Amino acid sequence: RLTDPIVKGSRNDEFASRIGYLLKIHSPQEVYDLAHHMNNTLTTEPLERKEVDTVFCSILKRELRK
């Protein structure tokens, strides 16, 4: 599922889900880089870089509180 296309209408939810999963098995820096790679390669209409950063930071904070 990590390599499935990400389509408009589900981008933020998909990024949140994938980032949350990846943070369980990779370092935050690796996940940050992967999130931007997914945005550039799997998203039919990529999000703005700032929006990917916002989703990443939100999910990272949530995961660090666990």
Beta strands, then each sheet from edge to edge (+ up, - down):
end
